[in-house]
Amino acid sequence: MFNKYFLLFAAIFVVACALSDQEEFDAFKVKYNKQYSPQEEAQRFKNFQENLQHIRDNNAKYDNGEVSFKEGINQFSDLSPEEFSQHHTGLKQ
């Protein structure tokens, strides 16, 4: 019985997180005037989710005093680390 409730709670939690990520992504697209082709949208959302998780992890460390800086969503939050490095750091790969 416990397992059924746990699985139900876990499924609801995953859906709620996905919805909030989607809402964050929608707000990001409006704020930074981002428009994607239907083919590109899924990859940009995946990049955004991965970057958002990195931001959340870092900010949890900040709250625990483990790091001295907070991170946030910015105009680059839909890029993969490789894309960011190639186009915005001047580093050659």
mmCIF file as gemmi writes it, N, C-alpha and C atoms, coordinates in Angstrom:
data_model
loop_
_atom_site.group_PDB
_atom_site.id
_atom_site.type_symbol
_atom_site.label_atom_id
_atom_site.label_alt_id
_atom_site.label_comp_id
_atom_site.label_asym_id
_atom_site.label_entity_id
_atom_site.label_seq_id
_atom_site.pdbx_PDB_ins_code
_atom_site.Cartn_x
_atom_site.Cartn_y
_atom_site.Cartn_z
_atom_site.occupancy
_atom_site.B_iso_or_equiv
_atom_site.pdbx_formal_charge
_atom_site.auth_seq_id
_atom_site.auth_asym_id
_atom_site.pdbx_PDB_model_num
ATOM 1 N N . MET Axp A 1 ? 0.824 -1.188 0 1 0 ? 1 A 1
ATOM 2 C CA . MET Axp A 1 ? 0 0 0 1 0 ? 1 A 1
ATOM 3 C C . MET Axp A 1 ? 0.87 1.255 0 1 0 ? 1 A 1
ATOM 4 N N . PHE Axp A 2 ? 1.907 1.247 0.845 1 0 ? 2 A 1
ATOM 5 C CA . PHE Axp A 2 ? 2.82 2.386 0.923 1 0 ? 2 A 1
ATOM 6 C C . PHE Axp A 2 ? 3.458 2.66 -0.432 1 0 ? 2 A 1
ATOM 7 N N . ASN Axp A 3 ? 3.852 1.582 -1.129 1 0 ? 3 A 1
ATOM 8 C CA . ASN Axp A 3 ? 4.509 1.739 -2.428 1 0 ? 3 A 1
ATOM 9 C C . ASN Axp A 3 ? 3.61 2.429 -3.441 1 0 ? 3 A 1
ATOM 10 N N . LYS Axp A 4 ? 2.315 2.119 -3.426 1 0 ? 4 A 1
ATOM 11 C CA . LYS Axp A 4 ? 1.381 2.756 -4.356 1 0 ? 4 A 1
ATOM 12 C C . LYS Axp A 4 ? 1.306 4.252 -4.093 1 0 ? 4 A 1
ATOM 13 N N . TYR Axp A 5 ? 1.207 4.643 -2.827 1 0 ? 5 A 1
ATOM 14 C CA . TYR Axp A 5 ? 1.129 6.062 -2.497 1 0 ? 5 A 1
ATOM 15 C C . TYR Axp A 5 ? 2.438 6.776 -2.809 1 0 ? 5 A 1
ATOM 16 N N . PHE Axp A 6 ? 3.534 6.093 -2.538 1 0 ? 6 A 1
ATOM 17 C CA . PHE Axp A 6 ? 4.834 6.687 -2.84 1 0 ? 6 A 1
ATOM 18 C C . PHE Axp A 6 ? 4.982 6.921 -4.338 1 0 ? 6 A 1
ATOM 19 N N . LEU Axp A 7 ? 4.622 5.927 -5.137 1 0 ? 7 A 1
ATOM 20 C CA . LEU Axp A 7 ? 4.719 6.071 -6.59 1 0 ? 7 A 1
ATOM 21 C C . LEU Axp A 7 ? 3.793 7.161 -7.105 1 0 ? 7 A 1
ATOM 22 N N . LEU Axp A 8 ? 2.607 7.248 -6.549 1 0 ? 8 A 1
ATOM 23 C CA . LEU Axp A 8 ? 1.674 8.299 -6.946 1 0 ? 8 A 1
ATOM 24 C C . LEU Axp A 8 ? 2.245 9.671 -6.606 1 0 ? 8 A 1
ATOM 25 N N . PHE Axp A 9 ? 2.761 9.823 -5.401 1 0 ? 9 A 1
ATOM 26 C CA . PHE Axp A 9 ? 3.368 11.091 -4.992 1 0 ? 9 A 1
ATOM 27 C C . PHE Axp A 9 ? 4.55 11.435 -5.888 1 0 ? 9 A 1
ATOM 28 N N . ALA Axp A 10 ? 5.389 10.448 -6.174 1 0 ? 10 A 1
ATOM 29 C CA . ALA Axp A 10 ? 6.566 10.682 -7.021 1 0 ? 10 A 1
ATOM 30 C C . ALA Axp A 10 ? 6.14 11.122 -8.416 1 0 ? 10 A 1
ATOM 31 N N . ALA Axp A 11 ? 5.117 10.489 -8.962 1 0 ? 11 A 1
ATOM 32 C CA . ALA Axp A 11 ? 4.64 10.862 -10.297 1 0 ? 11 A 1
ATOM 33 C C . ALA Axp A 11 ? 4.083 12.28 -10.303 1 0 ? 11 A 1
ATOM 34 N N . ILE Axp A 12 ? 3.324 12.634 -9.29 1 0 ? 12 A 1
ATOM 35 C CA . ILE Axp A 12 ? 2.772 13.99 -9.194 1 0 ? 12 A 1
ATOM 36 C C . ILE Axp A 12 ? 3.893 15.003 -9.046 1 0 ? 12 A 1
ATOM 37 N N . PHE Axp A 13 ? 4.887 14.683 -8.243 1 0 ? 13 A 1
ATOM 38 C CA . PHE Axp A 13 ? 6.025 15.58 -8.045 1 0 ? 13 A 1
ATOM 39 C C . PHE Axp A 13 ? 6.766 15.818 -9.359 1 0 ? 13 A 1
ATOM 40 N N . VAL Axp A 14 ? 6.994 14.757 -10.115 1 0 ? 14 A 1
ATOM 41 C CA . VAL Axp A 14 ? 7.7 14.884 -11.397 1 0 ? 14 A 1
ATOM 42 C C . VAL Axp A 14 ? 6.902 15.757 -12.355 1 0 ? 14 A 1
ATOM 43 N N . VAL Axp A 15 ? 5.602 15.541 -12.423 1 0 ? 15 A 1
ATOM 44 C CA . VAL Axp A 15 ? 4.76 16.36 -13.302 1 0 ? 15 A 1
ATOM 45 C C . VAL Axp A 15 ? 4.77 17.812 -12.849 1 0 ? 15 A 1
ATOM 46 N N . ALA Axp A 16 ? 4.679 18.052 -11.552 1 0 ? 16 A 1
ATOM 47 C CA . ALA Axp A 16 ? 4.693 19.426 -11.033 1 0 ? 16 A 1
ATOM 48 C C . ALA Axp A 16 ? 6.011 20.113 -11.347 1 0 ? 16 A 1
ATOM 49 N N . CYS Axp A 17 ? 7.113 19.413 -11.207 1 0 ? 17 A 1
ATOM 50 C CA . CYS Axp A 17 ? 8.421 19.995 -11.533 1 0 ? 17 A 1
ATOM 51 C C . CYS Axp A 17 ? 8.519 20.291 -13.013 1 0 ? 17 A 1
ATOM 52 N N . ALA Axp A 18 ? 8.047 19.372 -13.835 1 0 ? 18 A 1
ATOM 53 C CA . ALA Axp A 18 ? 8.098 19.581 -15.278 1 0 ? 18 A 1
ATOM 54 C C . ALA Axp A 18 ? 7.256 20.787 -15.671 1 0 ? 18 A 1
ATOM 55 N N . LEU Axp A 19 ? 6.104 20.941 -15.041 1 0 ? 19 A 1
ATOM 56 C CA . LEU Axp A 19 ? 5.267 22.093 -15.349 1 0 ? 19 A 1
ATOM 57 C C . LEU Axp A 19 ? 5.95 23.383 -14.932 1 0 ? 19 A 1
ATOM 58 N N . SER Axp A 20 ? 6.566 23.393 -13.764 1 0 ? 20 A 1
ATOM 59 C CA . SER Axp A 20 ? 7.226 24.619 -13.34 1 0 ? 20 A 1
ATOM 60 C C . SER Axp A 20 ? 8.431 24.911 -14.225 1 0 ? 20 A 1
ATOM 61 N N . ASP Axp A 21 ? 9.153 23.885 -14.672 1 0 ? 21 A 1
ATOM 62 C CA . ASP Axp A 21 ? 10.249 24.1 -15.615 1 0 ? 21 A 1
ATOM 63 C C . ASP Axp A 21 ? 9.707 24.677 -16.918 1 0 ? 21 A 1
ATOM 64 N N . GLN Axp A 22 ? 8.581 24.149 -17.385 1 0 ? 22 A 1
ATOM 65 C CA . GLN Axp A 22 ? 7.981 24.651 -18.623 1 0 ? 22 A 1
ATOM 66 C C . GLN Axp A 22 ? 7.547 26.1 -18.451 1 0 ? 22 A 1
ATOM 67 N N . GLU Axp A 23 ? 6.969 26.414 -17.302 1 0 ? 23 A 1
ATOM 68 C CA . GLU Axp A 23 ? 6.564 27.801 -17.045 1 0 ? 23 A 1
ATOM 69 C C . GLU Axp A 23 ? 7.775 28.725 -16.994 1 0 ? 23 A 1
ATOM 70 N N . GLU Axp A 24 ? 8.848 28.268 -16.372 1 0 ? 24 A 1
ATOM 71 C CA . GLU Axp A 24 ? 10.089 29.054 -16.332 1 0 ? 24 A 1
ATOM 72 C C . GLU Axp A 24 ? 10.624 29.259 -17.746 1 0 ? 24 A 1
ATOM 73 N N . PHE Axp A 25 ? 10.583 28.209 -18.554 1 0 ? 25 A 1
ATOM 74 C CA . PHE Axp A 25 ? 11.072 28.287 -19.929 1 0 ? 25 A 1
ATOM 75 C C . PHE Axp A 25 ? 10.221 29.255 -20.749 1 0 ? 25 A 1
ATOM 76 N N . ASP Axp A 26 ? 8.912 29.185 -20.573 1 0 ? 26 A 1
ATOM 77 C CA . ASP Axp A 26 ? 8.026 30.108 -21.289 1 0 ? 26 A 1
ATOM 78 C C . ASP Axp A 26 ? 8.323 31.556 -20.907 1 0 ? 26 A 1
ATOM 79 N N . ALA Axp A 27 ? 8.533 31.815 -19.619 1 0 ? 27 A 1
ATOM 80 C CA . ALA Axp A 27 ? 8.87 33.172 -19.165 1 0 ? 27 A 1
ATOM 81 C C . ALA Axp A 27 ? 10.233 33.601 -19.714 1 0 ? 27 A 1
ATOM 82 N N . PHE Axp A 28 ? 11.186 32.677 -19.742 1 0 ? 28 A 1
ATOM 83 C CA . PHE Axp A 28 ? 12.515 32.94 -20.304 1 0 ? 28 A 1
ATOM 84 C C . PHE Axp A 28 ? 12.397 33.355 -21.765 1 0 ? 28 A 1
ATOM 85 N N . LYS Axp A 29 ? 11.597 32.616 -22.54 1 0 ? 29 A 1
ATOM 86 C CA . LYS Axp A 29 ? 11.444 32.924 -23.963 1 0 ? 29 A 1
ATOM 87 C C . LYS Axp A 29 ? 10.841 34.305 -24.17 1 0 ? 29 A 1
ATOM 88 N N . VAL Axp A 30 ? 9.892 34.675 -23.345 1 0 ? 30 A 1
ATOM 89 C CA . VAL Axp A 30 ? 9.288 36.006 -23.458 1 0 ? 30 A 1
ATOM 90 C C . VAL Axp A 30 ? 10.299 37.079 -23.073 1 0 ? 30 A 1
ATOM 91 N N . LYS Axp A 31 ? 10.955 36.912 -21.939 1 0 ? 31 A 1
ATOM 92 C CA . LYS Axp A 31 ? 11.893 37.927 -21.442 1 0 ? 31 A 1
ATOM 93 C C . LYS Axp A 31 ? 13.029 38.189 -22.421 1 0 ? 31 A 1
ATOM 94 N N . TYR Axp A 32 ? 13.566 37.121 -23.012 1 0 ? 32 A 1
ATOM 95 C CA . TYR Axp A 32 ? 14.726 37.263 -23.893 1 0 ? 32 A 1
ATOM 96 C C . TYR Axp A 32 ? 14.357 37.166 -25.373 1 0 ? 32 A 1
ATOM 97 N N . ASN Axp A 33 ? 13.061 37.252 -25.669 1 0 ? 33 A 1
ATOM 98 C CA . ASN Axp A 33 ? 12.562 37.252 -27.047 1 0 ? 33 A 1
ATOM 99 C C . ASN Axp A 33 ? 13.13 36.073 -27.848 1 0 ? 33 A 1
ATOM 100 N N . LYS Axp A 34 ? 13.027 34.883 -27.287 1 0 ? 34 A 1
ATOM 101 C CA . LYS Axp A 34 ? 13.542 33.674 -27.929 1 0 ? 34 A 1
ATOM 102 C C . LYS Axp A 34 ? 12.425 33.007 -28.719 1 0 ? 34 A 1
ATOM 103 N N . GLN Axp A 35 ? 12.734 32.648 -29.939 1 0 ? 35 A 1
ATOM 104 C CA . GLN Axp A 35 ? 11.8 31.919 -30.79 1 0 ? 35 A 1
ATOM 105 C C . GLN Axp A 35 ? 12.56 30.786 -31.456 1 0 ? 35 A 1
ATOM 106 N N . TYR Axp A 36 ? 11.956 29.608 -31.469 1 0 ? 36 A 1
ATOM 107 C CA . TYR Axp A 36 ? 12.603 28.426 -32.01 1 0 ? 36 A 1
ATOM 108 C C . TYR Axp A 36 ? 11.696 27.754 -33.028 1 0 ? 36 A 1
ATOM 109 N N . SER Axp A 37 ? 12.326 27.035 -33.936 1 0 ? 37 A 1
ATOM 110 C CA . SER Axp A 37 ? 11.55 26.175 -34.827 1 0 ? 37 A 1
ATOM 111 C C . SER Axp A 37 ? 11.01 25.018 -33.982 1 0 ? 37 A 1
ATOM 112 N N . PRO Axp A 38 ? 9.961 24.372 -34.464 1 0 ? 38 A 1
ATOM 113 C CA . PRO Axp A 38 ? 9.448 23.222 -33.702 1 0 ? 38 A 1
ATOM 114 C C . PRO Axp A 38 ? 10.513 22.148 -33.469 1 0 ? 38 A 1
ATOM 115 N N . GLN Axp A 39 ? 11.427 21.976 -34.423 1 0 ? 39 A 1
ATOM 116 C CA . GLN Axp A 39 ? 12.474 20.971 -34.278 1 0 ? 39 A 1
ATOM 117 C C . GLN Axp A 39 ? 13.478 21.369 -33.196 1 0 ? 39 A 1
ATOM 118 N N . GLU Axp A 40 ? 13.736 22.66 -33.054 1 0 ? 40 A 1
ATOM 119 C CA . GLU Axp A 40 ? 14.74 23.138 -32.105 1 0 ? 40 A 1
ATOM 120 C C . GLU Axp A 40 ? 14.196 23.277 -30.679 1 0 ? 40 A 1
ATOM 121 N N . GLU Axp A 41 ? 12.914 23.479 -30.553 1 0 ? 41 A 1
ATOM 122 C CA . GLU Axp A 41 ? 12.284 23.758 -29.254 1 0 ? 41 A 1
ATOM 123 C C . GLU Axp A 41 ? 12.622 22.704 -28.198 1 0 ? 41 A 1
ATOM 124 N N . ALA Axp A 42 ? 12.517 21.436 -28.552 1 0 ? 42 A 1
ATOM 125 C CA . ALA Axp A 42 ? 12.75 20.36 -27.574 1 0 ? 42 A 1
ATOM 126 C C . ALA Axp A 42 ? 14.184 20.379 -27.057 1 0 ? 42 A 1
ATOM 127 N N . GLN Axp A 43 ? 15.157 20.587 -27.947 1 0 ? 43 A 1
ATOM 128 C CA . GLN Axp A 43 ? 16.558 20.617 -27.513 1 0 ? 43 A 1
ATOM 129 C C . GLN Axp A 43 ? 16.83 21.827 -26.638 1 0 ? 43 A 1
ATOM 130 N N . ARG Axp A 44 ? 16.265 22.977 -26.979 1 0 ? 44 A 1
ATOM 131 C CA . ARG Axp A 44 ? 16.471 24.188 -26.175 1 0 ? 44 A 1
ATOM 132 C C . ARG Axp A 44 ? 15.852 24.026 -24.788 1 0 ? 44 A 1
ATOM 133 N N . PHE Axp A 45 ? 14.685 23.382 -24.727 1 0 ? 45 A 1
ATOM 134 C CA . PHE Axp A 45 ? 14.046 23.138 -23.435 1 0 ? 45 A 1
ATOM 135 C C . PHE Axp A 45 ? 14.893 22.184 -22.599 1 0 ? 45 A 1
ATOM 136 N N . LYS Axp A 46 ? 15.445 21.149 -23.232 1 0 ? 46 A 1
ATOM 137 C CA . LYS Axp A 46 ? 16.314 20.206 -22.517 1 0 ? 46 A 1
ATOM 138 C C . LYS Axp A 46 ? 17.538 20.933 -21.97 1 0 ? 46 A 1
ATOM 139 N N . ASN Axp A 47 ? 18.182 21.761 -22.791 1 0 ? 47 A 1
ATOM 140 C CA . ASN Axp A 47 ? 19.331 22.551 -22.322 1 0 ? 47 A 1
ATOM 141 C C . ASN Axp A 47 ? 18.925 23.433 -21.151 1 0 ? 47 A 1
ATOM 142 N N . PHE Axp A 48 ? 17.767 24.084 -21.279 1 0 ? 48 A 1
ATOM 143 C CA . PHE Axp A 48 ? 17.27 24.973 -20.232 1 0 ? 48 A 1
ATOM 144 C C . PHE Axp A 48 ? 17.057 24.204 -18.934 1 0 ? 48 A 1
ATOM 145 N N . GLN Axp A 49 ? 16.448 23.028 -19.014 1 0 ? 49 A 1
ATOM 146 C CA . GLN Axp A 49 ? 16.209 22.222 -17.81 1 0 ? 49 A 1
ATOM 147 C C . GLN Axp A 49 ? 17.523 21.829 -17.141 1 0 ? 49 A 1
ATOM 148 N N . GLU Axp A 50 ? 18.502 21.43 -17.933 1 0 ? 50 A 1
ATOM 149 C CA . GLU Axp A 50 ? 19.797 21.046 -17.366 1 0 ? 50 A 1
ATOM 150 C C . GLU Axp A 50 ? 20.476 22.247 -16.708 1 0 ? 50 A 1
ATOM 151 N N . ASN Axp A 51 ? 20.406 23.401 -17.355 1 0 ? 51 A 1
ATOM 152 C CA . ASN Axp A 51 ? 20.991 24.608 -16.767 1 0 ? 51 A 1
ATOM 153 C C . ASN Axp A 51 ? 20.228 25.043 -15.523 1 0 ? 51 A 1
ATOM 154 N N . LEU Axp A 52 ? 18.909 24.898 -15.552 1 0 ? 52 A 1
ATOM 155 C CA . LEU Axp A 52 ? 18.094 25.252 -14.395 1 0 ? 52 A 1
ATOM 156 C C . LEU Axp A 52 ? 18.44 24.363 -13.2 1 0 ? 52 A 1
ATOM 157 N N . GLN Axp A 53 ? 18.664 23.085 -13.445 1 0 ? 53 A 1
ATOM 158 C CA . GLN Axp A 53 ? 19.056 22.187 -12.354 1 0 ? 53 A 1
ATOM 159 C C . GLN Axp A 53 ? 20.418 22.58 -11.799 1 0 ? 53 A 1
ATOM 160 N N . HIS Axp A 54 ? 21.339 22.949 -12.683 1 0 ? 54 A 1
ATOM 161 C CA . HIS Axp A 54 ? 22.66 23.42 -12.242 1 0 ? 54 A 1
ATOM 162 C C . HIS Axp A 54 ? 22.507 24.669 -11.365 1 0 ? 54 A 1
ATOM 163 N N . ILE Axp A 55 ? 21.648 25.585 -11.782 1 0 ? 55 A 1
ATOM 164 C CA . ILE Axp A 55 ? 21.396 26.806 -11.007 1 0 ? 55 A 1
ATOM 165 C C . ILE Axp A 55 ? 20.831 26.45 -9.635 1 0 ? 55 A 1
ATOM 166 N N . ARG Axp A 56 ? 19.85 25.565 -9.609 1 0 ? 56 A 1
ATOM 167 C CA . ARG Axp A 56 ? 19.236 25.162 -8.334 1 0 ? 56 A 1
ATOM 168 C C . ARG Axp A 56 ? 20.253 24.492 -7.417 1 0 ? 56 A 1
ATOM 169 N N . ASP Axp A 57 ? 21.081 23.612 -7.986 1 0 ? 57 A 1
ATOM 170 C CA . ASP Axp A 57 ? 22.107 22.931 -7.187 1 0 ? 57 A 1
ATOM 171 C C . ASP Axp A 57 ? 23.095 23.936 -6.61 1 0 ? 57 A 1
ATOM 172 N N . ASN Axp A 58 ? 23.556 24.861 -7.436 1 0 ? 58 A 1
ATOM 173 C CA . ASN Axp A 58 ? 24.506 25.872 -6.963 1 0 ? 58 A 1
ATOM 174 C C . ASN Axp A 58 ? 23.88 26.734 -5.875 1 0 ? 58 A 1
ATOM 175 N N . ASN Axp A 59 ? 22.643 27.156 -6.074 1 0 ? 59 A 1
ATOM 176 C CA . ASN Axp A 59 ? 22.012 28.044 -5.102 1 0 ? 59 A 1
ATOM 177 C C . ASN Axp A 59 ? 21.714 27.333 -3.786 1 0 ? 59 A 1
ATOM 178 N N . ALA Axp A 60 ? 21.495 26.023 -3.834 1 0 ? 60 A 1
ATOM 179 C CA . ALA Axp A 60 ? 21.365 25.251 -2.591 1 0 ? 60 A 1
ATOM 180 C C . ALA Axp A 60 ? 22.701 25.238 -1.853 1 0 ? 60 A 1
ATOM 181 N N . LYS Axp A 61 ? 23.796 25.098 -2.601 1 0 ? 61 A 1
ATOM 182 C CA . LYS Axp A 61 ? 25.124 25.167 -1.985 1 0 ? 61 A 1
ATOM 183 C C . LYS Axp A 61 ? 25.372 26.551 -1.395 1 0 ? 61 A 1
ATOM 184 N N . TYR Axp A 62 ? 24.923 27.584 -2.091 1 0 ? 62 A 1
ATOM 185 C CA . TYR Axp A 62 ? 25.059 28.948 -1.574 1 0 ? 62 A 1
ATOM 186 C C . TYR Axp A 62 ? 24.303 29.084 -0.248 1 0 ? 62 A 1
ATOM 187 N N . ASP Axp A 63 ? 23.076 28.579 -0.225 1 0 ? 63 A 1
ATOM 188 C CA . ASP Axp A 63 ? 22.266 28.652 0.996 1 0 ? 63 A 1
ATOM 189 C C . ASP Axp A 63 ? 22.917 27.911 2.159 1 0 ? 63 A 1
ATOM 190 N N . ASN Axp A 64 ? 23.706 26.875 1.851 1 0 ? 64 A 1
ATOM 191 C CA . ASN Axp A 64 ? 24.408 26.106 2.884 1 0 ? 64 A 1
ATOM 192 C C . ASN Axp A 64 ? 25.791 26.656 3.19 1 0 ? 64 A 1
ATOM 193 N N . GLY Axp A 65 ? 26.159 27.759 2.549 1 0 ? 65 A 1
ATOM 194 C CA . GLY Axp A 65 ? 27.463 28.359 2.784 1 0 ? 65 A 1
ATOM 195 C C . GLY Axp A 65 ? 28.615 27.636 2.107 1 0 ? 65 A 1
ATOM 196 N N . GLU Axp A 66 ? 28.32 26.783 1.142 1 0 ? 66 A 1
ATOM 197 C CA . GLU Axp A 66 ? 29.358 26.009 0.465 1 0 ? 66 A 1
ATOM 198 C C . GLU Axp A 66 ? 30.011 26.768 -0.685 1 0 ? 66 A 1
ATOM 199 N N . VAL Axp A 67 ? 29.311 27.709 -1.277 1 0 ? 67 A 1
ATOM 200 C CA . VAL Axp A 67 ? 29.865 28.568 -2.324 1 0 ? 67 A 1
ATOM 201 C C . VAL Axp A 67 ? 29.489 30.003 -1.994 1 0 ? 67 A 1
ATOM 202 N N . SER Axp A 68 ? 30.186 30.949 -2.604 1 0 ? 68 A 1
ATOM 203 C CA . SER Axp A 68 ? 29.993 32.359 -2.244 1 0 ? 68 A 1
ATOM 204 C C . SER Axp A 68 ? 29.19 33.147 -3.269 1 0 ? 68 A 1
ATOM 205 N N . PHE Axp A 69 ? 28.533 32.477 -4.204 1 0 ? 69 A 1
ATOM 206 C CA . PHE Axp A 69 ? 27.791 33.187 -5.243 1 0 ? 69 A 1
ATOM 207 C C . PHE Axp A 69 ? 26.511 32.443 -5.594 1 0 ? 69 A 1
ATOM 208 N N . LYS Axp A 70 ? 25.532 33.226 -6.038 1 0 ? 70 A 1
ATOM 209 C CA . LYS Axp A 70 ? 24.279 32.664 -6.529 1 0 ? 70 A 1
ATOM 210 C C . LYS Axp A 70 ? 24.287 32.748 -8.046 1 0 ? 70 A 1
ATOM 211 N N . GLU Axp A 71 ? 23.534 31.884 -8.672 1 0 ? 71 A 1
ATOM 212 C CA . GLU Axp A 71 ? 23.376 31.892 -10.119 1 0 ? 71 A 1
ATOM 213 C C . GLU Axp A 71 ? 21.915 32.146 -10.45 1 0 ? 71 A 1
ATOM 214 N N . GLY Axp A 72 ? 21.649 32.521 -11.694 1 0 ? 72 A 1
ATOM 215 C CA . GLY Axp A 72 ? 20.289 32.762 -12.125 1 0 ? 72 A 1
ATOM 216 C C . GLY Axp A 72 ? 20.133 32.532 -13.615 1 0 ? 72 A 1
ATOM 217 N N . ILE Axp A 73 ? 18.903 32.559 -14.052 1 0 ? 73 A 1
ATOM 218 C CA . ILE Axp A 73 ? 18.586 32.412 -15.464 1 0 ? 73 A 1
ATOM 219 C C . ILE Axp A 73 ? 19.041 33.677 -16.183 1 0 ? 73 A 1
ATOM 220 N N . ASN Axp A 74 ? 19.668 33.494 -17.349 1 0 ? 74 A 1
ATOM 221 C CA . ASN Axp A 74 ? 20.056 34.634 -18.17 1 0 ? 74 A 1
ATOM 222 C C . ASN Axp A 74 ? 19.84 34.291 -19.643 1 0 ? 74 A 1
ATOM 223 N N . GLN Axp A 75 ? 20.272 35.165 -20.521 1 0 ? 75 A 1
ATOM 224 C CA . GLN Axp A 75 ? 20.016 34.985 -21.95 1 0 ? 75 A 1
ATOM 225 C C . GLN Axp A 75 ? 20.695 33.755 -22.54 1 0 ? 75 A 1
ATOM 226 N N . PHE Axp A 76 ? 21.611 33.152 -21.82 1 0 ? 76 A 1
ATOM 227 C CA . PHE Axp A 76 ? 22.33 31.976 -22.306 1 0 ? 76 A 1
ATOM 228 C C . PHE Axp A 76 ? 21.77 30.66 -21.762 1 0 ? 76 A 1
ATOM 229 N N . SER Axp A 77 ? 20.702 30.699 -21.025 1 0 ? 77 A 1
ATOM 230 C CA . SER Axp A 77 ? 20.198 29.515 -20.319 1 0 ? 77 A 1
ATOM 231 C C . SER Axp A 77 ? 19.639 28.432 -21.229 1 0 ? 77 A 1
ATOM 232 N N . ASP Axp A 78 ? 19.488 28.716 -22.515 1 0 ? 78 A 1
ATOM 233 C CA . ASP Axp A 78 ? 19.019 27.69 -23.45 1 0 ? 78 A 1
ATOM 234 C C . ASP Axp A 78 ? 20.161 27.044 -24.228 1 0 ? 78 A 1
ATOM 235 N N . LEU Axp A 79 ? 21.396 27.415 -23.897 1 0 ? 79 A 1
ATOM 236 C CA . LEU Axp A 79 ? 22.558 26.877 -24.596 1 0 ? 79 A 1
ATOM 237 C C . LEU Axp A 79 ? 23.152 25.7 -23.836 1 0 ? 79 A 1
ATOM 238 N N . SER Axp A 80 ? 23.718 24.774 -24.581 1 0 ? 80 A 1
ATOM 239 C CA . SER Axp A 80 ? 24.481 23.7 -23.951 1 0 ? 80 A 1
ATOM 240 C C . SER Axp A 80 ? 25.817 24.279 -23.506 1 0 ? 80 A 1
ATOM 241 N N . PRO Axp A 81 ? 26.514 23.619 -22.585 1 0 ? 81 A 1
ATOM 242 C CA . PRO Axp A 81 ? 27.841 24.116 -22.187 1 0 ? 81 A 1
ATOM 243 C C . PRO Axp A 81 ? 28.797 24.239 -23.375 1 0 ? 81 A 1
ATOM 244 N N . GLU Axp A 82 ? 28.7 23.31 -24.31 1 0 ? 82 A 1
ATOM 245 C CA . GLU Axp A 82 ? 29.57 23.348 -25.486 1 0 ? 82 A 1
ATOM 246 C C . GLU Axp A 82 ? 29.264 24.566 -26.356 1 0 ? 82 A 1
ATOM 247 N N . GLU Axp A 83 ? 27.985 24.839 -26.574 1 0 ? 83 A 1
ATOM 248 C CA . GLU Axp A 83 ? 27.607 26.01 -27.371 1 0 ? 83 A 1
ATOM 249 C C . GLU Axp A 83 ? 28.085 27.29 -26.703 1 0 ? 83 A 1
ATOM 250 N N . PHE Axp A 84 ? 27.895 27.384 -25.404 1 0 ? 84 A 1
ATOM 251 C CA . PHE Axp A 84 ? 28.319 28.584 -24.694 1 0 ? 84 A 1
ATOM 252 C C . PHE Axp A 84 ? 29.825 28.771 -24.822 1 0 ? 84 A 1
ATOM 253 N N . SER Axp A 85 ? 30.585 27.712 -24.612 1 0 ? 85 A 1
ATOM 254 C CA . SER Axp A 85 ? 32.046 27.801 -24.703 1 0 ? 85 A 1
ATOM 255 C C . SER Axp A 85 ? 32.498 28.211 -26.095 1 0 ? 85 A 1
ATOM 256 N N . GLN Axp A 86 ? 31.892 27.633 -27.114 1 0 ? 86 A 1
ATOM 257 C CA . GLN Axp A 86 ? 32.29 27.923 -28.49 1 0 ? 86 A 1
ATOM 258 C C . GLN Axp A 86 ? 32.001 29.361 -28.892 1 0 ? 86 A 1
ATOM 259 N N . HIS Axp A 87 ? 30.865 29.886 -28.486 1 0 ? 87 A 1
ATOM 260 C CA . HIS Axp A 87 ? 30.406 31.166 -29.019 1 0 ? 87 A 1
ATOM 261 C C . HIS Axp A 87 ? 30.556 32.358 -28.082 1 0 ? 87 A 1
ATOM 262 N N . HIS Axp A 88 ? 30.815 32.129 -26.8 1 0 ? 88 A 1
ATOM 263 C CA . HIS Axp A 88 ? 30.761 33.254 -25.863 1 0 ? 88 A 1
ATOM 264 C C . HIS Axp A 88 ? 31.945 33.354 -24.907 1 0 ? 88 A 1
ATOM 265 N N . THR Axp A 89 ? 32.946 32.507 -25.053 1 0 ? 89 A 1
ATOM 266 C CA . THR Axp A 89 ? 34.08 32.6 -24.124 1 0 ? 89 A 1
ATOM 267 C C . THR Axp A 89 ? 35.399 32.897 -24.813 1 0 ? 89 A 1
ATOM 268 N N . GLY Axp A 90 ? 35.445 32.76 -26.122 1 0 ? 90 A 1
ATOM 269 C CA . GLY Axp A 90 ? 36.7 32.953 -26.83 1 0 ? 90 A 1
ATOM 270 C C . GLY Axp A 90 ? 37.628 31.764 -26.722 1 0 ? 90 A 1
ATOM 271 N N . LEU Axp A 91 ? 37.184 30.716 -26.044 1 0 ? 91 A 1
ATOM 272 C CA . LEU Axp A 91 ? 37.998 29.507 -25.915 1 0 ? 91 A 1
ATOM 273 C C . LEU Axp A 91 ? 37.823 28.634 -27.148 1 0 ? 91 A 1
ATOM 274 N N . LYS Axp A 92 ? 38.904 28.057 -27.613 1 0 ? 92 A 1
ATOM 275 C CA . LYS Axp A 92 ? 38.836 27.141 -28.75 1 0 ? 92 A 1
ATOM 276 C C . LYS Axp A 92 ? 38.788 25.718 -28.228 1 0 ? 92 A 1
ATOM 277 N N . GLN Axp A 93 ? 37.993 24.919 -28.891 1 0 ? 93 A 1
ATOM 278 C CA . GLN Axp A 93 ? 37.884 23.52 -28.463 1 0 ? 93 A 1
ATOM 279 C C . GLN Axp A 93 ? 38.495 22.597 -29.465 1 0 ? 93 A 1
